[in-house]
């Protein structure tokens, strides 16, 4: 069974030349030299140094001035660096603002739908509720109960490529990322929508009709 930390520590503090731990594999001697221990809290390397002529403190019993101005830092492992990198990445990330140019805003305002580029509503309804909507029966939401309407909306959402946010007047990809490293504050998935032929076709139709009205 391994000894508790205090027991390992006491092995070093029993030496008069021990100054401090830098980390579990390095200690600072009062002579100003940093001793590598090899294994965590292994005392043998420090003991050999303490008994050798390399330790000036052993010779004159006077601490080196360097130990009072030591800039030594705890040894950092890969996990520490990865945590710092991840933290820095999070701090520098932007909230994805989606597609919110005027043409997209016009589309959101003038479209009755909340989702786009999925299966047609009547096809989804007939697949979900074949008993209510046969091939010859036209689709109408009025035939759906509250729970059926919720199931219908979930099905439409799962089939869609983009979402129309009616509250913030913006278009998002259905798989958009809330945060992005892109400086334009648009995630890669939403960037893909800019080249989506189906969306661009819808935008042209909507904006064309608006221009005629104006």
Steps between C-alpha positions, in 0.01 A plus 500: 500500500638842403581748773286813538642827371592626849718195556689558175537868580646434841785307340618821332434745783727292722794628289631836616574608141144441374338825378171407331317274256476630143274209407486130589812426293715805578622672816703812566807470721609790721819511298287623207512181289183329374518124549308262273363210703426256218185358653240699699634581848795263462756619754815317381617761242457783747676302770802440275514870414477596868802281582713611205738791452260642238283631782650833610260516793662185639840672476431843652151456651394821325194503270555627149340837425350339191248307707339824613452624143416172337260527207442129484147392413325168552559262214208502261385184332315455172163492677564845653592642157197339339274650768650844443462469124140388538427788740659752264302356211174534691578858596580594139194322353213701354129432534375387158270774371370297204392656171346837578552717192195683366415230245486237777296726727246553220480124453438436872233772520312394187519123538226327704734205560745456784724256313628463147629251242334195649223277377178671405256522795231300322745214432614493864140506624394214277797294615425568867122476487403275206161438661410871485658589168475248221646562156178666389440696824643853500716598800378753756639571847145538632464122506790463742456497876741679737726199549488417129600856413800476735606172339449655158720801586774276635493299179523814286790623711691172470470510121595868460838649404450847642291673766326837480527677834191721516609668822845618392430507123791280402557177306701220664619164375322223690842372612647839581753543779420756770862613515755535223862604458417674172555874527185575299302336786335249266562131560610269219157339468327835454771597251399194297150642463631794300575255218182298540323510162158435648531787750634742240210414271249573777674829582476618139129426487425673830709809428368521145140513627592764761664719236186483289285612794733791571 
